[in-house]
Amino acid sequence: EPEVTQTPSHQVTQMGQEVILRCVPISNHLYFYWYRQILGQKVEFLVSFYNNEISEKSEIFDDQFSVERPDGSNFTLKIRSTKLEDSAMYFCASKAGGTYTGELFFGEGSRLTVL
Amino acid sequence: EDQVTQSPEALRLQEGESSSLNCSYTVSGLRGLFWYRQDPGKGPEFLFTLYSAGEEKEKERLKATLTKKESFLHITAPKPEDSATYLCVAGGNTPLVFGKGTRLSVIA
């Protein structure tokens, strides 16, 4: 069964360092997303990506964040200068095209710990 | 502001003891109401889509229903493997809005 894969599963970094989280969405999907979940909190939307550009972003997704789809398979989230409050589980998700659906396929997440 | 509120926060059931989880939502231009399951340390897994009031969907021991202001996830004769956090998610004019979830524990 096709799945969304994320790497690394866990990353520990020092405050101020740059971090890149990687995702391989399901191959024929057209919409790509990053969400985050701070421990014990709700899943929060960060950004959506379609047709090689950002389609929507939340207030959380400020200038320190960026996304890229460098080739036909990878989808990355870069955090330029990490802060303590960036510590969270980051989930990548993808969705097939077509009619409106909330059926997103999530990866297993990348846990980011900022010290 | 779009909001999704789930209750209870946690629920502990004996195996075979049926119950319901509640989700109330305030979302502008609701296009769909979705239920996901999340196991510890994992990403959410899609369960159901509900598009209009009165609609019901079933999958094994789970049944989701929708009214104009609420959705319910009914669990009939649960088993220990149903233990997970169940997330209610609303889709409207903004990106998906997640509730905080109900953490279900089913004890054998």
Chai-1 contact restraints between the chains, C-beta under 6 A:
chainA,res_idxA,chainB,res_idxB,connection_type,confidence,min_distance_angstrom,max_distance_angstrom,comment,restraint_id
A,K42,B,F98,contact,1.0,0.0,6.0,A-B,restraint_1
A,K42,B,K100,contact,1.0,0.0,6.0,A-B,restraint_2
A,V43,B,F98,contact,1.0,0.0,6.0,A-B,restraint_3
A,F45,B,P95,contact,1.0,0.0,6.0,A-B,restraint_4
A,E56,B,P95,contact,1.0,0.0,6.0,A-B,restraint_5
A,F91,B,G43,contact,1.0,0.0,6.0,A-B,restraint_6
A,Y100,B,R31,contact,1.0,0.0,6.0,A-B,restraint_7
A,G102,B,G32,contact,1.0,0.0,6.0,A-B,restraint_8
A,G102,B,F34,contact,1.0,0.0,6.0,A-B,restraint_9
A,G102,B,T49,contact,1.0,0.0,6.0,A-B,restraint_10
A,G102,B,G91,contact,1.0,0.0,6.0,A-B,restraint_11
A,G102,B,L96,contact,1.0,0.0,6.0,A-B,restraint_12
A,E103,B,F46,contact,1.0,0.0,6.0,A-B,restraint_13
A,F106,B,G43,contact,1.0,0.0,6.0,A-B,restraint_14
A,F106,B,P44,contact,1.0,0.0,6.0,A-B,restraint_15
A,G107,B,G43,contact,1.0,0.0,6.0,A-B,restraint_16
A,E108,B,K42,contact,1.0,0.0,6.0,A-B,restraint_17
A,E108,B,G43,contact,1.0,0.0,6.0,A-B,restraint_18
A,G109,B,G43,contact,1.0,0.0,6.0,A-B,restraint_19
